[in-house]
Amino acid sequence: MHRIDTLKKNMPNGSRLTFLVVFAAAGAVTGFLILHPLMMSLFWVEFSSSAENSIGYWEFMQKRAQNMVNPSNLRMGTVFATIGCFMGLGFGWIAQKQLERASEIRLLSELISDSIPDLITGGEGERVEFKTTVRWDVNKGNVNKALEAVIAKTVAGFLNARGGNLLIGVSDDGAIQGLERDYATLRHKNRDGFERMLLDIVEHYLGGEFCPYVHALFTEFDGKDVCLLIVELSPRPVYLKRGGKSEFYLRSGNSTRALDVRESMGYAEHRWPG
């Protein structure tokens, strides 16, 4: 994350300002040359609807263009140019944020590639867990959706503890397995489909309000896709809902364990006081 913050600081403010100025100028031109004539066209429709006014469209627009130097018409054009300017600024700001986000994602992907060997070498622990697959049962050789609850349990444990990293596509012994077997079970057999599946699991078992605390990042390692699911700590208790019951899980050491009602209440009072 330090490299991302450094990247943001190193981005010149002049470049950002120039980017917004270009969009604002384009918006002003659009407002003057497109929005203004469009509004004039609407005026013509209303004007020509009167029986006594049968002036043609192009004749009407030509006269309006010739009268652009007229102060009243010039003021109208300036208004639409201003509207277009603000619209351009809005689109420019959105585009700038999207480009910055894309740059962050690319950098995060590089960081993941660099950090995966260290995570694997360090093995599973309080904040690191490996999972070979999400729904493909390696032993049975078929889809086993019951495995999705295992993923939800791990995520809940991290949310209730101090957060953590779930590496998917890596076996318990640290071997890179990839995501291809899970991809094959999806409608969209790619990273987007896989991320959508993970968020659906979180929403189904834990609740959609916790999706913003879970972030899926992908990288290719040894020619195979690996997903790093970064789980933040939750601002409130998280319960896994299954079979009409609510279960409380907590990451402890290198495992995720269930707490009974008394334990979960005591932990919640200490973890989220007030």
Beta strands, then each sheet from edge to edge (+ up, - down):
strand 1: 128-131
strand 2: 136-137
strand 3: 142-143
strand 4: 164-168
strand 5: 214-221
strand 6: 224-231
strand 7: 239-242
strand 8: 245-252
strand 9: 255-259
sheet 1: 1+ 4+ 6- 5+
sheet 2: 2+ 3-
sheet 3: 7+ 8- 9+
end
